[in-house]
Amino acid sequence: MNLLEQLGQDSALFLDFDGTLVDIAPTPDAVVVPPGLIDALGELHERLGGALAVISGRPIEQIDAFLHPLRLPAAGVHGVERRRSDGGVEVVDAAVPDRVRQAAEELAARHAGLQLEIKRGSIALHYRGAPELEALCVAAMQAAVDASPGLILLRGKMVAEAKPADASKGRAIEAFLGEAPFRDRRPVFIGDDVTDEVGFSAVQRSGGLGIKVGEGASVARHRLPSAAAVREQLVRMARTTRTSLT
């Protein structure tokens, strides 16, 4: 699939971060932003009249740090926090109960290969460094979530994350589509993980495109093979924009 043929100036582009814009790394802080990506995103943000947003499981402040000096519209922590195009930030008022935090902390303390990530409104337990502990991590986190009304457990790539049930990437995208400059545009969402499936459903309900990166079952109707392929097409689109303006 050639994104250049799909993305027009009447589109709204939503992009996951890890596994979509950047390659998955052993730990969340070890990802590398390849040369040219930030410039390409800036060009496309301008081309689309500001209708480009990052939709991530990471906190917005981490996205800003990786994409500095850009400060794009963004949804962080799977929709718990959302920065609108006007710079205002909306936050779902939710705190993760102590029992969930305690369950995650106890596991991380017992097993050196586990990494605990505490965010605003969620707790993520990464087991990329100890994949053999997946069943243990998921079972412990699920039990704690089941005893905590208002929470759900998200299963991502080598991570189990407890978060508010009323926040999701799909709801964040729908919120963006209800306001300028995203309103009345054809939405396109590119993501790689099971946590992106609700986003694919949201854009496809609105007549847009869901694009899955990599292998695995998905409701998305289109697919790209890798994050490198996503970056290549974004850079090509940015170059096309520059050429058309000269």
C-alpha positions as CSV (number, residue, x, y, z in Angstrom):
1,M,0.0,0.0,0.0
2,N,1.3,3.5,-0.9
3,L,0.3,6.0,1.6
4,L,1.1,8.8,-0.8
5,E,-2.0,7.8,-2.7
6,Q,-4.1,7.7,0.4
7,L,-3.2,10.8,2.3
8,G,-4.6,14.1,0.9
9,Q,-4.8,17.6,2.4
10,D,-8.3,16.7,3.6
11,S,-7.0,13.9,5.8
12,A,-6.3,13.8,9.5
13,L,-3.3,11.7,10.4
14,F,-3.0,9.9,13.7
15,L,0.3,8.0,14.5
16,D,1.3,5.6,17.3
17,F,4.8,6.1,18.5
18,D,6.6,2.9,19.6
19,G,6.7,0.3,16.8
20,T,5.2,2.7,14.3
21,L,7.3,5.9,14.2
22,V,10.3,4.3,16.0
23,D,11.5,0.7,16.3
24,I,10.7,-1.2,19.5
25,A,13.6,-1.1,22.0
26,P,14.6,-3.3,24.9
27,T,13.4,-0.6,27.4
28,P,11.1,2.4,26.9
29,D,13.9,4.9,27.3
30,A,16.2,3.2,24.8
31,V,14.3,4.0,21.6
32,V,16.1,6.0,18.9
33,V,14.4,8.7,16.7
34,P,16.0,8.3,13.3
35,P,17.4,11.3,11.4
36,G,14.8,13.0,9.2
37,L,11.7,11.8,11.1
38,I,11.2,15.0,13.1
39,D,11.5,17.2,10.1
40,A,9.1,15.0,8.1
41,L,6.5,15.2,10.9
42,G,6.8,18.9,11.0
43,E,6.4,19.2,7.3
44,L,3.3,17.0,7.3
45,H,1.8,18.8,10.3
46,E,2.0,22.0,8.3
47,R,0.7,20.4,5.1
48,L,-2.3,19.0,6.9
49,G,-3.2,22.3,8.5
50,G,-2.3,21.0,12.0
51,A,-4.4,17.8,11.6
52,L,-1.6,15.4,12.7
53,A,-1.5,13.9,16.2
54,V,0.5,11.3,18.1
55,I,-1.6,8.7,19.8
56,S,0.6,6.8,22.3
57,G,0.7,4.7,25.4
58,R,3.6,7.0,26.6
59,P,3.0,10.1,28.6
60,I,2.9,13.3,26.4
61,E,6.0,14.7,28.1
62,Q,8.0,11.7,26.8
63,I,6.7,12.2,23.3
64,D,7.7,15.9,23.4
65,A,11.2,14.9,24.6
66,F,11.7,12.5,21.8
67,L,10.3,14.8,19.1
68,H,11.7,18.1,20.3
69,P,11.3,20.8,19.2
70,L,7.9,19.7,17.9
71,R,4.9,19.9,20.2
72,L,2.2,18.1,18.2
73,P,-1.3,17.5,19.3
74,A,-1.1,14.2,21.2
75,A,-2.9,11.7,23.4
76,G,-0.8,10.0,26.0
77,V,-1.2,7.0,28.4
78,H,-3.7,5.4,26.0
79,G,-6.0,8.4,26.1
80,V,-5.7,9.3,29.8
81,E,-4.2,12.6,28.8
82,R,-4.8,14.6,25.6
83,R,-3.3,17.8,24.3
84,R,-5.5,19.6,21.9
85,S,-4.3,21.7,18.9
86,D,-4.8,24.8,20.9
87,G,-2.3,23.5,23.5
88,G,-4.9,22.8,26.2
89,V,-4.5,19.5,28.0
90,E,-7.4,17.3,29.2
91,V,-6.8,14.5,31.7
92,V,-9.0,11.6,32.8
93,D,-9.2,11.9,36.6
94,A,-8.2,8.5,37.7
95,A,-5.6,7.1,40.1
96,V,-4.4,3.5,40.0
97,P,-5.3,1.8,43.3
98,D,-2.6,0.8,45.7
99,R,-3.3,-2.9,45.3
100,V,-2.4,-2.7,41.6
101,R,0.8,-0.8,42.3
102,Q,1.7,-3.2,45.0
103,A,1.2,-6.3,42.8
104,A,3.4,-4.8,40.1
105,E,6.1,-3.6,42.5
106,E,6.3,-7.0,44.2
107,L,6.8,-8.8,41.0
108,A,9.4,-6.2,39.7
109,A,11.3,-6.5,43.0
110,R,11.5,-10.3,42.8
111,H,12.6,-10.5,39.2
112,A,15.4,-8.5,37.8
113,G,14.2,-8.8,34.2
114,L,11.0,-6.9,34.9
115,Q,10.6,-3.1,34.5
116,L,7.9,-1.1,36.2
117,E,6.7,2.1,34.6
118,I,4.4,4.4,36.6
119,K,2.5,6.9,34.5
120,R,-0.3,9.4,35.2
121,G,-3.3,7.2,35.6
122,S,-1.7,3.9,34.7
123,I,0.9,1.3,35.7
124,A,2.8,-0.8,33.1
125,L,4.8,-3.9,33.9
126,H,7.3,-4.6,31.1
127,Y,8.6,-8.2,30.7
128,R,10.6,-7.8,27.5
129,G,13.7,-8.6,29.6
130,A,12.1,-11.8,31.0
131,P,9.6,-13.1,28.4
132,E,9.3,-16.4,30.2
133,L,7.5,-14.5,33.0
134,E,4.6,-13.4,30.8
135,A,2.0,-15.7,32.3
136,L,3.0,-14.8,35.8
137,C,2.9,-11.0,35.1
138,V,-0.4,-11.1,33.3
139,A,-2.1,-13.3,36.0
140,A,-0.9,-11.1,38.8
141,M,-1.9,-7.8,37.1
142,Q,-5.2,-9.2,36.0
143,A,-6.1,-10.3,39.5
144,A,-5.3,-6.9,40.9
145,V,-7.3,-5.2,38.1
146,D,-10.3,-7.5,38.6
147,A,-10.3,-6.3,42.3
148,S,-10.2,-2.6,41.2
149,P,-13.5,-1.3,39.7
150,G,-13.0,1.1,36.9
151,L,-9.8,-0.4,35.6
152,I,-9.0,-2.7,32.7
153,L,-5.8,-4.5,31.8
154,L,-4.2,-3.8,28.4
155,R,-2.0,-6.5,26.9
156,G,0.7,-4.9,24.6
157,K,4.0,-6.1,23.2
158,M,5.8,-7.6,26.2
159,V,3.8,-5.4,28.6
160,A,0.7,-5.6,30.8
161,E,-0.8,-2.2,31.8
162,A,-3.5,-1.3,34.2
163,K,-5.5,1.9,33.1
164,P,-8.9,3.5,33.5
165,A,-11.6,1.7,31.5
166,D,-13.1,5.0,30.2
167,A,-9.9,6.0,28.4
168,S,-8.6,4.6,25.1
169,K,-6.8,5.5,22.0
170,G,-10.1,5.2,20.1
171,R,-11.9,7.7,22.3
172,A,-8.9,10.1,22.1
173,I,-9.1,9.9,18.3
174,E,-12.9,10.5,18.3
175,A,-12.3,13.5,20.6
176,F,-9.8,15.0,18.1
177,L,-12.3,14.4,15.2
178,G,-14.8,16.5,17.0
179,E,-12.7,19.6,17.0
180,A,-10.7,21.8,14.6
181,P,-8.5,21.2,12.6
182,F,-9.4,17.5,12.6
183,R,-13.2,17.9,12.2
184,D,-14.7,16.9,8.8
185,R,-11.5,15.2,7.6
186,R,-10.8,11.6,6.6
187,P,-9.0,10.0,9.5
188,V,-6.0,7.7,9.0
189,F,-4.5,5.9,12.0
190,I,-1.3,3.9,11.9
191,G,-0.4,1.6,14.8
192,D,1.3,-1.7,15.5
193,D,0.0,-3.2,18.7
194,V,-3.2,-4.7,20.1
195,T,-3.7,-1.5,22.1
196,D,-4.2,0.3,18.7
197,E,-7.1,-1.9,17.6
198,V,-9.7,0.4,19.1
199,G,-8.1,3.3,17.2
200,F,-8.4,1.3,13.9
201,S,-12.1,0.7,14.6
202,A,-12.7,4.3,15.4
203,V,-11.2,5.7,12.2
204,Q,-12.9,3.0,10.1
205,R,-16.3,3.8,11.6
206,S,-15.7,7.4,10.4
207,G,-14.9,6.3,6.8
208,G,-11.1,6.5,7.3
209,L,-8.2,4.1,7.1
210,G,-6.8,1.8,9.8
211,I,-3.2,0.7,9.0
212,K,-1.6,-2.1,10.9
213,V,2.2,-2.2,11.1
214,G,3.7,-5.6,11.1
215,E,2.2,-9.1,11.5
216,G,-0.7,-10.3,13.6
217,A,-4.4,-10.4,13.5
218,S,-6.1,-6.9,13.2
219,V,-9.3,-5.2,12.4
220,A,-7.3,-2.7,10.3
221,R,-8.0,-3.1,6.6
222,H,-4.5,-2.1,5.5
223,R,-1.0,-3.0,6.5
224,L,2.6,-1.9,6.3
225,P,5.4,-4.3,7.1
226,S,7.5,-2.3,9.6
227,A,8.2,1.0,11.3
228,A,10.9,1.6,8.8
229,A,8.3,1.4,6.0
230,V,6.1,3.9,7.9
231,R,9.1,6.3,8.2
232,E,10.0,5.9,4.6
233,Q,6.6,6.8,3.4
234,L,6.3,9.7,5.8
235,V,9.6,11.1,4.6
236,R,8.6,10.7,1.0
237,M,5.3,12.5,1.6
238,A,7.2,15.4,3.3
239,R,9.6,15.6,0.3
240,T,6.7,15.7,-2.1
241,T,5.2,18.5,0.0
242,R,8.5,20.5,-0.2
243,T,8.8,19.9,-4.0
244,S,5.2,21.1,-4.6
245,L,5.9,24.3,-2.8
246,T,9.0,25.2,-4.7
